Amino acid sequence: MNRVALVEDNPEDRKRFEEVFADFCARNQCPLELDLYEKGEDFLKGFDKQYDLLFMDIELPDSNGIDICKKVRETDERVVIVFLTNMGQYAIKGYEVNAIDFLLKPLDVGVFLIKMKKILSAVKSNQASDVKLVLNGGKCVIRSGDIVFAEVSQHEMTFHTIHGAFAERYAMRDLEKLLSKTHFSRPNYCYLVNLEYVLSIQKFDLTLRTGEVLQISRNRRKEFIDDFSRYLGGSL
């Protein structure tokens, strides 16, 4: 079951969304679980990357929906974001947080039904590219989306994740094969990097969102930058 969150302070708009959302689920037999929030700060307090899809009102009384989503993107690059707004000109700001679409309020049933097909396709694509690694004899399970980068030293692989570092005997070639359909690329022999966490590239220095600076080898630089460019363009 996919988990969905709605952050909407207006009770009429919130009720309208619930009705349209329930109608969509009934028509398409979609097992979607919807959680409702009136305030952006309340949403952030309980947020722990548990949602597959987030509908966010841009104009909130306690905060700006764009700013809330910027905080979401600090830890979750995968959740699909859709903005709700009364004024279409605000929707362009959604590109700042890689929002997939926007919906004008009050919601139109027909428009919602059409756009939800595209939105859920993006959710499905995210899930298809998510790989779970079982380590330490099954005692540790890591989502590929939580891995910032993997580092090999001799015969030991260290997985640097948003939850901490985990080490195990693992071959780089096996990890590359396992993650071949996800957003990972090798800047040099030692590292396999999740492109979702790349902050900047300067010559042969690669800076990650988590603060680490890794070295890009001369012979892998072009391939790595090409991979990152395709990722930014959405084709990787």
C-alpha positions in Angstrom: 0.0 0.0 0.0 1.3 3.4 -1.0 1.3 6.1 1.7 0.1 9.6 0.8 0.2 12.8 2.8 -1.9 16.0 2.3 -0.8 19.3 3.9 -3.7 21.7 3.6 -4.9 24.3 6.1 -8.2 25.2 4.5 -11.0 22.8 5.8 -13.1 23.2 2.7 -10.2 22.5 0.4 -9.1 19.6 2.6 -12.6 18.1 2.5 -12.8 18.5 -1.3 -9.5 16.8 -1.7 -10.6 13.8 0.5 -13.7 13.4 -1.7 -11.9 13.6 -5.0 -9.1 11.3 -3.7 -11.6 8.7 -2.4 -13.4 8.8 -5.7 -10.2 8.2 -7.6 -9.3 5.3 -5.3 -12.8 3.7 -5.7 -12.7 4.1 -9.5 -9.3 2.6 -9.9 -9.2 0.2 -6.9 -6.1 1.8 -5.6 -5.1 0.9 -2.0 -3.8 4.3 -1.1 -3.5 5.4 2.6 -4.1 9.1 3.1 -2.8 11.1 6.1 -4.0 14.7 6.6 -2.1 17.6 8.1 -3.2 21.2 8.7 0.2 22.7 9.3 3.5 22.3 7.6 5.4 22.2 10.9 3.2 19.4 12.2 4.0 17.4 9.1 7.7 17.9 9.4 7.7 16.8 13.1 6.5 13.3 12.1 8.2 13.1 8.8 10.6 10.1 8.4 10.6 9.3 4.7 7.4 7.2 5.2 5.5 8.7 2.3 5.5 7.8 -1.4 3.5 10.8 -2.5 3.1 14.3 -0.9 0.4 16.9 -1.8 1.5 20.2 -0.4 -0.5 23.5 -0.3 1.8 26.3 -1.3 0.2 29.0 0.9 0.2 27.8 4.5 -0.5 30.1 7.5 2.5 28.9 9.5 5.0 28.5 6.7 5.5 28.4 2.9 4.8 25.1 1.2 7.9 25.5 -0.9 10.1 25.9 2.2 8.6 22.9 3.8 9.4 20.8 0.8 13.0 22.1 0.7 13.4 20.6 4.2 11.8 17.4 3.0 14.3 17.2 0.1 17.2 17.5 2.6 16.6 13.8 3.6 14.2 12.5 1.0 14.9 12.9 -2.7 12.5 10.2 -3.8 9.0 11.2 -2.5 6.8 12.5 -5.3 5.7 16.1 -4.6 2.6 17.7 -6.1 1.6 21.3 -5.1 -1.8 22.7 -4.5 -2.4 26.4 -5.2 -5.1 28.9 -6.0 -2.8 30.8 -8.4 -1.1 29.0 -11.2 1.9 31.4 -11.4 3.2 30.1 -8.0 3.4 26.6 -9.5 6.7 27.4 -11.3 8.4 27.5 -7.9 7.8 23.8 -7.7 10.9 23.2 -9.9 13.0 24.3 -6.9 12.2 21.0 -5.1 11.7 18.8 -8.2 7.9 18.7 -7.9 6.3 16.6 -10.6 3.1 18.6 -11.0 0.6 21.1 -9.5 -3.2 21.2 -9.1 -5.3 24.2 -9.0 -7.9 24.7 -6.2 -10.7 24.0 -6.0 -9.9 20.6 -7.4 -11.6 19.5 -10.6 -12.4 15.8 -10.6 -11.6 15.3 -14.3 -8.3 17.0 -14.1 -7.4 15.1 -10.9 -8.2 11.7 -12.5 -6.0 12.5 -15.5 -3.1 13.8 -13.6 -3.1 11.0 -11.0 -2.2 8.5 -13.7 1.0 10.4 -14.4 1.6 11.0 -10.7 1.2 7.3 -9.7 3.4 6.3 -12.6 6.2 8.4 -11.1 5.6 6.7 -7.7 5.8 3.3 -9.3 9.0 4.2 -11.1 10.5 5.3 -7.8 9.6 2.0 -6.1 10.9 -0.1 -9.1 14.3 1.5 -8.8 14.5 0.9 -5.0 16.7 -2.0 -4.1 17.0 -3.5 -0.6 20.4 -4.9 0.5 20.3 -7.6 3.2 23.6 -7.5 5.2 25.1 -9.2 8.3 23.2 -12.4 7.8 19.8 -10.6 7.5 20.3 -8.5 10.6 20.5 -5.3 8.6 18.4 -4.2 5.6 19.4 -1.0 3.7 17.3 0.7 1.0 19.3 1.8 -2.0 17.7 5.2 -1.7 19.2 5.6 1.8 22.7 4.9 0.6 24.8 8.1 0.1 27.8 6.3 -1.2 29.6 2.9 -0.9 33.3 2.7 -0.3 35.5 -0.4 -0.8 38.8 -1.0 1.0 40.5 -4.3 0.3 37.7 -6.8 0.6 35.4 -4.8 2.8 32.6 -2.5 1.7 31.4 0.4 3.9 27.9 1.6 3.1 27.6 5.3 4.1 23.8 5.9 4.6 21.6 8.6 6.1 21.3 6.3 9.1 25.0 5.7 9.7 27.8 3.5 8.2 27.6 -0.2 7.8 30.5 -2.5 6.8 30.5 -5.9 5.3 32.5 -8.1 2.9 30.9 -7.2 -0.5 32.4 -7.0 -4.0 32.0 -3.7 -5.9 31.2 -5.5 -9.1 28.3 -7.3 -7.4 27.0 -4.0 -5.9 27.2 -2.3 -9.3 25.2 -5.1 -10.9 22.6 -5.0 -8.1 22.2 -1.3 -8.4 22.5 -1.1 -12.2 19.0 0.3 -12.7 19.2 2.9 -10.0 20.8 6.3 -9.8 24.4 5.2 -8.9 27.7 5.9 -10.6 31.4 5.4 -9.9 33.6 8.6 -9.7 36.6 6.4 -9.1 37.7 2.8 -8.3 36.9 3.1 -4.6 33.4 4.7 -4.6 29.9 4.1 -5.9 27.8 7.2 -5.4 24.1 7.8 -5.2 23.6 10.7 -7.6 20.6 11.9 -5.6 23.0 13.1 -2.9 25.5 15.0 -5.2 25.6 18.6 -4.3 28.4 19.9 -6.7 31.3 18.9 -8.9 34.4 21.1 -9.2 37.1 19.7 -11.3 38.1 16.5 -9.5 36.2 17.2 -6.3 32.8 15.7 -5.7 30.8 17.3 -2.8 27.8 15.4 -1.4 24.8 16.9 0.4 25.9 15.2 3.6 29.2 17.1 3.5 31.7 14.5 2.4 34.1 15.5 -0.4 35.2 12.6 -2.7 37.8 12.4 -5.4 36.9 11.9 -9.0 39.6 10.0 -10.9 40.8 11.4 -14.2 39.8 8.3 -16.3 36.3 8.2 -14.8 35.5 11.9 -14.8 33.7 12.1 -18.1 31.6 9.0 -17.6 30.6 10.2 -14.1 29.6 13.7 -15.3 27.7 12.2 -18.2 25.8 10.0 -15.7 25.0 12.9 -13.5 23.9 15.0 -16.5 21.5 12.3 -17.5 20.2 12.0 -14.0 19.5 15.7 -13.8 17.7 15.4 -17.1 15.6 12.5 -15.8 16.8 10.0 -18.3 19.1 7.9 -16.2 
